[in-house]
Amino acid sequence: MTSTEPEERTDPRWGVWWGPLLAAAATLIWSGNFVIARAVSGEIPPVQTAFWRWAIALVVLLPFAARGLWEHRRTIRERAPYIALVSLLGVTLFNTLIYVAGHTTSATNLALIAAASPVAIAVFAALGGERPSPLRITGMAVALAAVVGLITKGDVGVLLTLDLATGDLWMLAAMFTFAGYSALLRRKPQGLPAVVFLAATVLFGLAMLLPAQIVSVTTQGGFTPHRGTSRPCSTSGPPPPRWRSSSGTGPWR
């Protein structure tokens, strides 16, 4: 039996123009995360920044995903271990590590080290049996060269006596968690809409971040939003933190 409904077709020109534009927009928005990491580093403890970031994101997502979360609850329950692992890497750890790094390194360093993420992602993909294309290898080489140039300040000999800033090391850890997260996305459950999957990972990630949030509020105190909380960030040197733990020595100092 032949269907009387018209066959849905995708105009290939849509991908040619909109694909790069959407990717550029996502990169622009994502880069703002590094600026925020520096801007609030002296105002809000890292765990609390990450927690409220994702809590706000969840509030925004729920109107679009709540119905789908209920309709796909069985799939989410069956794939809970996978979703939990993805959430741990992409939600609980990744942004928290960025905000920790923001205390002792610049927004520029954060963004440039993150630019090496394709290298780490490709390594994880290769371990899974994927072969990178020549274009992808070229892109990875450029990203890696940028990171090496940042760390060595143009003097490759510095690698022999390398002394990374603490924030750079935290950002490298964040980069690898993001690479693991990206590699795992290829195993996303079939039939689970993207917005529903995203909302599920945020829910799982927030649940795993909640104990750390409670500890942070208890030991470091909360924060009160004010005009200074969103002051312009500096690109060098960590600002003095206005938050303090109850003992005077917070775990992120």
Contacts in CASP RR format, 6 or more apart in sequence:
PFRMAT RR
TARGET T0000
AUTHOR 0000-0000-0000
METHOD contacts of the structure
MODEL  1
MTSTEPEERTDPRWGVWWGPLLAAAATLIWSGNFVIARAVSGEIPPVQTA
FWRWAIALVVLLPFAARGLWEHRRTIRERAPYIALVSLLGVTLFNTLIYV
AGHTTSATNLALIAAASPVAIAVFAALGGERPSPLRITGMAVALAAVVGL
ITKGDVGVLLTLDLATGDLWMLAAMFTFAGYSALLRRKPQGLPAVVFLAA
TVLFGLAMLLPAQIVSVTTQGGFTPHRGTSRPCSTSGPPPPRWRSSSGTG
PWR
31 111 0 8 1.000
33 95 0 8 1.000
33 98 0 8 1.000
34 98 0 8 1.000
34 107 0 8 1.000
34 110 0 8 1.000
34 111 0 8 1.000
34 114 0 8 1.000
35 107 0 8 1.000
35 233 0 8 1.000
36 49 0 8 1.000
36 233 0 8 1.000
37 49 0 8 1.000
37 98 0 8 1.000
37 99 0 8 1.000
37 101 0 8 1.000
37 102 0 8 1.000
37 107 0 8 1.000
37 110 0 8 1.000
38 102 0 8 1.000
38 106 0 8 1.000
38 107 0 8 1.000
38 110 0 8 1.000
38 233 0 8 1.000
38 234 0 8 1.000
38 235 0 8 1.000
39 230 0 8 1.000
39 231 0 8 1.000
39 232 0 8 1.000
39 233 0 8 1.000
40 49 0 8 1.000
40 99 0 8 1.000
40 229 0 8 1.000
40 230 0 8 1.000
41 99 0 8 1.000
41 102 0 8 1.000
41 103 0 8 1.000
41 233 0 8 1.000
41 238 0 8 1.000
41 239 0 8 1.000
41 241 0 8 1.000
42 103 0 8 1.000
42 238 0 8 1.000
42 239 0 8 1.000
42 240 0 8 1.000
42 241 0 8 1.000
42 242 0 8 1.000
42 243 0 8 1.000
43 223 0 8 1.000
43 228 0 8 1.000
43 229 0 8 1.000
43 241 0 8 1.000
43 242 0 8 1.000
43 243 0 8 1.000
44 52 0 8 1.000
44 223 0 8 1.000
44 229 0 8 1.000
44 243 0 8 1.000
45 216 0 8 1.000
45 220 0 8 1.000
45 221 0 8 1.000
45 222 0 8 1.000
45 223 0 8 1.000
45 243 0 8 1.000
45 252 0 8 1.000
46 96 0 8 1.000
46 99 0 8 1.000
46 100 0 8 1.000
46 102 0 8 1.000
46 103 0 8 1.000
46 252 0 8 1.000
47 96 0 8 1.000
47 99 0 8 1.000
47 209 0 8 1.000
47 212 0 8 1.000
47 213 0 8 1.000
47 215 0 8 1.000
47 216 0 8 1.000
47 252 0 8 1.000
48 213 0 8 1.000
48 216 0 8 1.000
48 217 0 8 1.000
48 220 0 8 1.000
48 222 0 8 1.000
48 223 0 8 1.000
49 95 0 8 1.000
49 99 0 8 1.000
50 92 0 8 1.000
50 95 0 8 1.000
50 96 0 8 1.000
50 99 0 8 1.000
50 209 0 8 1.000
51 206 0 8 1.000
51 209 0 8 1.000
51 210 0 8 1.000
51 212 0 8 1.000
51 213 0 8 1.000
51 216 0 8 1.000
53 95 0 8 1.000
54 91 0 8 1.000
54 95 0 8 1.000
54 202 0 8 1.000
54 205 0 8 1.000
54 206 0 8 1.000
54 209 0 8 1.000
55 206 0 8 1.000
57 202 0 8 1.000
58 199 0 8 1.000
58 202 0 8 1.000
58 203 0 8 1.000
58 206 0 8 1.000
61 195 0 8 1.000
61 198 0 8 1.000
61 199 0 8 1.000
61 202 0 8 1.000
62 199 0 8 1.000
64 195 0 8 1.000
64 199 0 8 1.000
65 195 0 8 1.000
65 196 0 8 1.000
65 198 0 8 1.000
65 199 0 8 1.000
66 199 0 8 1.000
68 193 0 8 1.000
68 196 0 8 1.000
69 76 0 8 1.000
69 196 0 8 1.000
69 199 0 8 1.000
69 200 0 8 1.000
69 203 0 8 1.000
72 191 0 8 1.000
72 192 0 8 1.000
72 193 0 8 1.000
72 196 0 8 1.000
75 189 0 8 1.000
75 191 0 8 1.000
75 192 0 8 1.000
76 83 0 8 1.000
76 192 0 8 1.000
76 200 0 8 1.000
79 189 0 8 1.000
79 192 0 8 1.000
80 204 0 8 1.000
82 184 0 8 1.000
82 187 0 8 1.000
82 189 0 8 1.000
83 197 0 8 1.000
83 200 0 8 1.000
83 201 0 8 1.000
83 204 0 8 1.000
84 204 0 8 1.000
84 208 0 8 1.000
85 184 0 8 1.000
86 181 0 8 1.000
86 184 0 8 1.000
86 185 0 8 1.000
86 201 0 8 1.000
86 204 0 8 1.000
87 200 0 8 1.000
87 201 0 8 1.000
87 202 0 8 1.000
87 203 0 8 1.000
87 204 0 8 1.000
87 205 0 8 1.000
87 208 0 8 1.000
88 204 0 8 1.000
88 205 0 8 1.000
88 208 0 8 1.000
89 177 0 8 1.000
89 178 0 8 1.000
89 180 0 8 1.000
89 181 0 8 1.000
89 184 0 8 1.000
90 177 0 8 1.000
90 178 0 8 1.000
90 181 0 8 1.000
90 201 0 8 1.000
90 205 0 8 1.000
91 201 0 8 1.000
91 202 0 8 1.000
91 204 0 8 1.000
91 205 0 8 1.000
91 206 0 8 1.000
91 208 0 8 1.000
91 209 0 8 1.000
92 205 0 8 1.000
92 208 0 8 1.000
92 209 0 8 1.000
93 174 0 8 1.000
93 177 0 8 1.000
94 174 0 8 1.000
94 177 0 8 1.000
94 178 0 8 1.000
94 181 0 8 1.000
95 174 0 8 1.000
96 209 0 8 1.000
96 212 0 8 1.000
97 170 0 8 1.000
97 171 0 8 1.000
97 173 0 8 1.000
97 174 0 8 1.000
97 177 0 8 1.000
98 110 0 8 1.000
98 170 0 8 1.000
98 171 0 8 1.000
98 174 0 8 1.000
100 167 0 8 1.000
100 170 0 8 1.000
100 252 0 8 1.000
101 110 0 8 1.000
101 167 0 8 1.000
101 168 0 8 1.000
101 169 0 8 1.000
101 170 0 8 1.000
101 171 0 8 1.000
101 174 0 8 1.000
102 110 0 8 1.000
102 167 0 8 1.000
102 170 0 8 1.000
102 171 0 8 1.000
102 238 0 8 1.000
103 167 0 8 1.000
103 238 0 8 1.000
103 241 0 8 1.000
103 252 0 8 1.000
104 165 0 8 1.000
104 166 0 8 1.000
104 167 0 8 1.000
104 170 0 8 1.000
104 237 0 8 1.000
104 238 0 8 1.000
105 165 0 8 1.000
105 166 0 8 1.000
105 167 0 8 1.000
105 168 0 8 1.000
105 170 0 8 1.000
105 171 0 8 1.000
105 238 0 8 1.000
106 234 0 8 1.000
106 235 0 8 1.000
106 236 0 8 1.000
106 237 0 8 1.000
107 233 0 8 1.000
107 235 0 8 1.000
108 235 0 8 1.000
109 150 0 8 1.000
109 165 0 8 1.000
109 167 0 8 1.000
109 168 0 8 1.000
109 171 0 8 1.000
110 171 0 8 1.000
112 146 0 8 1.000
112 147 0 8 1.000
112 150 0 8 1.000
113 147 0 8 1.000
113 150 0 8 1.000
113 168 0 8 1.000
113 171 0 8 1.000
113 172 0 8 1.000
113 175 0 8 1.000
114 171 0 8 1.000
114 174 0 8 1.000
114 175 0 8 1.000
114 178 0 8 1.000
115 143 0 8 1.000
115 146 0 8 1.000
115 147 0 8 1.000
116 143 0 8 1.000
116 144 0 8 1.000
116 146 0 8 1.000
116 147 0 8 1.000
116 175 0 8 1.000
117 143 0 8 1.000
117 175 0 8 1.000
117 178 0 8 1.000
117 179 0 8 1.000
117 182 0 8 1.000
118 136 0 8 1.000
118 139 0 8 1.000
118 140 0 8 1.000
118 143 0 8 1.000
119 140 0 8 1.000
119 143 0 8 1.000
119 144 0 8 1.000
120 175 0 8 1.000
120 176 0 8 1.000
120 178 0 8 1.000
120 179 0 8 1.000
120 180 0 8 1.000
121 178 0 8 1.000
121 179 0 8 1.000
121 180 0 8 1.000
121 182 0 8 1.000
121 183 0 8 1.000
122 132 0 8 1.000
122 136 0 8 1.000
122 137 0 8 1.000
122 140 0 8 1.000
123 179 0 8 1.000
124 179 0 8 1.000
124 180 0 8 1.000
124 182 0 8 1.000
124 183 0 8 1.000
125 132 0 8 1.000
125 183 0 8 1.000
125 186 0 8 1.000
126 132 0 8 1.000
128 183 0 8 1.000
132 140 0 8 1.000
148 156 0 8 1.000
148 159 0 8 1.000
151 158 0 8 1.000
151 159 0 8 1.000
151 162 0 8 1.000
151 164 0 8 1.000
151 168 0 8 1.000
152 158 0 8 1.000
152 159 0 8 1.000
152 162 0 8 1.000
164 172 0 8 1.000
188 197 0 8 1.000
189 197 0 8 1.000
192 200 0 8 1.000
216 222 0 8 1.000
218 246 0 8 1.000
219 245 0 8 1.000
219 246 0 8 1.000
219 247 0 8 1.000
219 250 0 8 1.000
219 251 0 8 1.000
220 243 0 8 1.000
220 244 0 8 1.000
220 245 0 8 1.000
220 246 0 8 1.000
220 250 0 8 1.000
220 251 0 8 1.000
220 252 0 8 1.000
221 243 0 8 1.000
221 244 0 8 1.000
221 245 0 8 1.000
221 246 0 8 1.000
222 243 0 8 1.000
223 229 0 8 1.000
223 243 0 8 1.000
241 253 0 8 1.000
244 250 0 8 1.000
245 251 0 8 1.000
245 253 0 8 1.000
END
